[in-house]
Structures are given as structure tokens and as C-alpha cells.
Amino acid sequence: MTASLTDDDVGKTVVDVEGKELGIVAKVEDNSAAVDPNPSLAEQALASFGWEGEDGEDYIVTEDMLKRVDDEVILRGEL
């Protein structure tokens, strides 16, 4: 079963299977997340309030890349 993404995941930290931080979820749309790899403090604060935003350096994570979503968004090891 694949983990799912919702607007509630905006602002969560994205980590790899080993726990390395990869960025934060900046926006969720169409079963994928735009992940900001270098969020500023202001971007982190806005995301924590659910204010979505995406920019040119964000990368896309799709639900089939997820291991699970809880307090963090955890990617599978075999991408």
C-alpha cells in the first residue's frame, strides 16, 4: 500500500530511509509534493501555518516514492 499526501503534510520534513533530512514539503497537489531542499526560516514558518509555496529549486516527490507519512515524510530506499 502506498502512503498518501494531503495538504496537512505541508511543512513536514522529508527524510530518506536512513533519516537524512532532504527538505520540507512546500506544496501538495495532484498526489505529489513539491519539496524545498533549502528552506529559509521564513519559508519554514509559513509552511508550518499551511501557507503553500513553491519555487524553481523545489523537486517533486510522488506517492509511489513514499515509505510512510507520519510526523515526517519518509521516502523509500529503493527509488
PAPA-990178 format. One record per residue (C-alpha): residue number from 1; residue in three letters; x, y, z. Coordinates in Angstrom, 2 decimals. Last residue first. Layout:
residues N
+------+------+---------+---------+---------+
: resi : resn :       x :       y :       z :
+------+------+---------+---------+---------+
:  NUM :  ala :       X :       Y :       Z :
...
+------+------+---------+---------+---------+
***
This chain:
residues 79
+------+------+---------+---------+---------+
: resi : resn :       x :       y :       z :
+------+------+---------+---------+---------+
:   79 :  leu :   13.75 :    4.72 :   -5.73 :
:   78 :  glu :   14.75 :    1.83 :   -3.50 :
:   77 :  gly :   15.08 :    3.26 :   -0.01 :
:   76 :  arg :   11.53 :    4.52 :    0.28 :
:   75 :  leu :   10.99 :    8.15 :    1.25 :
:   74 :  ile :    9.82 :    9.23 :    4.68 :
:   73 :  val :    7.55 :   12.26 :    5.08 :
:   72 :  glu :    7.79 :   13.27 :    8.72 :
:   71 :  asp :    5.38 :   13.34 :   11.67 :
:   70 :  asp :    3.64 :   10.44 :    9.88 :
:   69 :  val :    3.93 :    9.66 :    6.18 :
:   68 :  arg :    5.26 :    6.30 :    5.01 :
:   67 :  lys :    7.60 :    4.62 :    2.55 :
:   66 :  leu :    6.95 :    7.18 :   -0.13 :
:   65 :  met :    8.22 :    7.18 :   -3.73 :
:   64 :  asp :    4.88 :    5.89 :   -5.11 :
:   63 :  glu :    3.23 :    8.99 :   -3.60 :
:   62 :  thr :    5.20 :   11.33 :   -5.84 :
:   61 :  val :    8.04 :   13.62 :   -4.76 :
:   60 :  ile :    8.74 :   16.67 :   -6.90 :
:   59 :  tyr :   11.79 :   18.89 :   -6.56 :
:   58 :  asp :   11.87 :   22.51 :   -5.48 :
:   57 :  glu :   14.60 :   24.80 :   -6.85 :
:   56 :  gly :   12.26 :   26.81 :   -9.06 :
:   55 :  asp :    9.83 :   27.83 :   -6.34 :
:   54 :  glu :    6.81 :   26.53 :   -4.48 :
:   53 :  gly :    4.56 :   28.00 :   -1.88 :
:   52 :  glu :    1.92 :   26.77 :    0.47 :
:   51 :  trp :    0.75 :   28.55 :    3.55 :
:   50 :  gly :   -0.14 :   25.70 :    5.89 :
:   49 :  phe :    0.89 :   27.54 :    9.06 :
:   48 :  ser :    4.03 :   25.36 :    9.35 :
:   47 :  ala :    4.73 :   26.20 :    5.71 :
:   46 :  leu :    4.91 :   29.91 :    6.52 :
:   45 :  ala :    7.38 :   29.29 :    9.34 :
:   44 :  gln :    9.57 :   27.01 :    7.23 :
:   43 :  glu :    9.57 :   29.53 :    4.38 :
:   42 :  ala :   10.58 :   32.32 :    6.79 :
:   41 :  leu :   13.38 :   30.20 :    8.25 :
:   40 :  ser :   14.67 :   29.59 :    4.75 :
:   39 :  pro :   14.02 :   26.27 :    3.06 :
:   38 :  asn :   16.89 :   24.55 :    1.30 :
:   37 :  pro :   15.62 :   21.31 :   -0.32 :
:   36 :  asp :   12.09 :   22.64 :   -0.92 :
:   35 :  val :    9.88 :   19.65 :   -1.71 :
:   34 :  ala :    6.92 :   19.98 :   -4.10 :
:   33 :  ala :    4.63 :   17.12 :   -3.15 :
:   32 :  ser :    2.65 :   14.74 :   -5.33 :
:   31 :  asn :   -0.84 :   13.23 :   -5.36 :
:   30 :  asp :   -2.23 :   16.01 :   -7.61 :
:   29 :  glu :   -1.02 :   18.89 :   -5.43 :
:   28 :  val :    0.88 :   19.22 :   -2.18 :
:   27 :  lys :    3.09 :   22.27 :   -1.56 :
:   26 :  ala :    6.28 :   23.25 :    0.28 :
:   25 :  val :    7.06 :   19.88 :    1.86 :
:   24 :  ile :   10.35 :   20.34 :    3.66 :
:   23 :  gly :   13.92 :   19.39 :    2.78 :
:   22 :  leu :   16.13 :   16.31 :    2.40 :
:   21 :  glu :   16.81 :   15.44 :    6.04 :
:   20 :  lys :   18.78 :   12.20 :    6.40 :
:   19 :  gly :   16.75 :    9.60 :    8.36 :
:   18 :  glu :   18.17 :    6.45 :    6.75 :
:   17 :  val :   15.03 :    5.87 :    4.65 :
:   16 :  asp :   15.32 :    9.40 :    3.28 :
:   15 :  val :   13.77 :   12.36 :    5.03 :
:   14 :  val :   11.15 :   15.00 :    4.15 :
:   13 :  thr :   10.33 :   17.42 :    6.96 :
:   12 :  lys :    6.71 :   18.44 :    7.24 :
:   11 :  gly :    5.69 :   21.99 :    6.32 :
:   10 :  val :    2.81 :   20.96 :    4.06 :
:    9 :  asp :    1.71 :   17.45 :    5.10 :
:    8 :  asp :   -1.78 :   18.59 :    6.14 :
:    7 :  asp :   -2.43 :   19.45 :    2.47 :
:    6 :  thr :   -2.54 :   15.71 :    1.86 :
:    5 :  leu :   -0.12 :   13.04 :    0.69 :
:    4 :  ser :   -0.77 :    9.31 :    0.59 :
:    3 :  ala :    1.32 :    6.31 :    1.56 :
:    2 :  thr :    1.27 :    3.43 :   -0.92 :
:    1 :  met :    0.00 :    0.00 :    0.00 :
+------+------+---------+---------+---------+
***
